[in-house]
Amino acid sequence: MHEAFKALADPTRRKILDLLKEQDLTAGEIANHFQVSKPSISQHLKLLKAAHLVHDEKKGQFVYYSLNLTIFQELLSWTMGFFEKGGKQP
């Protein structure tokens, strides 16, 4: 989970995740939404993959990136634990 939170701390990576909520995209399609170099986007995607927040799948000559919803469910489940009975209210 540490790697997921580290990956989520960066606004560029959060925007990439927002783009992937809509549809699976190639690295080039993702890069078109940013004013940074393609190698920079590739590095962000590498970190998102290392954190298991995205999957990649080769389709023909392109690699498509998609969200790994399992890790988001795990993160949500963990955070919801703070709201369970017995927790202190502000």
C-alpha positions in Angstrom: 0.0 0.0 0.0 3.0 2.3 0.6 3.8 2.4 -3.1 0.2 3.2 -4.0 0.1 6.2 -1.7 3.4 7.3 -2.9 2.2 7.1 -6.5 -1.1 8.9 -5.6 0.9 11.8 -4.1 1.8 13.2 -7.5 -0.8 15.3 -9.4 0.4 14.1 -12.8 -0.2 10.5 -11.8 -3.6 11.4 -10.3 -4.6 13.0 -13.6 -3.4 9.9 -15.5 -5.7 7.8 -13.3 -8.5 10.2 -14.0 -8.0 9.8 -17.7 -8.0 6.0 -17.3 -11.3 6.1 -15.5 -12.9 7.0 -18.8 -11.2 4.5 -21.0 -8.1 2.4 -21.6 -5.4 4.4 -23.3 -1.9 4.0 -24.8 1.0 5.9 -23.4 0.9 8.2 -26.5 -2.7 9.0 -25.9 -2.0 9.7 -22.3 1.0 11.9 -23.2 -1.3 14.0 -25.5 -3.0 15.4 -22.4 0.2 16.8 -20.9 2.8 19.3 -21.7 5.7 17.1 -20.6 7.9 14.7 -22.5 6.8 11.2 -23.5 9.7 9.7 -21.5 8.3 11.6 -18.4 4.9 10.1 -18.9 6.5 6.7 -19.4 8.2 7.1 -16.0 4.9 8.0 -14.4 3.3 5.0 -15.9 6.1 2.8 -14.7 5.5 4.0 -11.1 1.8 3.5 -11.4 2.4 -0.1 -12.6 4.9 -0.7 -9.7 2.2 0.5 -7.3 -0.2 -1.9 -9.0 -2.6 0.9 -9.7 -2.6 0.2 -13.5 -2.3 -2.8 -15.8 -0.8 -2.8 -19.2 -1.8 -5.1 -22.1 -0.4 -5.3 -25.5 -3.0 -5.2 -28.3 -1.5 -5.4 -31.7 1.4 -2.9 -31.9 0.2 -0.8 -28.9 0.3 -1.2 -25.2 -2.9 -0.1 -23.5 -3.1 1.0 -19.9 -6.1 0.4 -17.6 -7.0 0.9 -14.0 -6.5 -2.0 -11.5 -9.7 -1.6 -9.6 -8.6 -4.3 -7.1 -6.0 -2.0 -5.5 -8.5 0.9 -5.3 -11.0 -1.4 -3.5 -8.2 -2.4 -1.0 -7.4 1.3 -0.4 -11.0 2.2 0.0 -11.6 -0.7 2.4 -8.6 0.3 4.5 -9.7 4.0 4.7 -13.3 3.0 5.5 -11.9 1.2 8.6 -11.4 4.6 10.2 -15.1 5.2 10.1 -16.2 1.9 11.7 -17.8 1.8 15.0 -15.5 2.5 17.8 -13.6 5.3 16.1 -13.4 8.7 17.7 -15.6 11.4 16.3 -14.3 14.9 15.9 
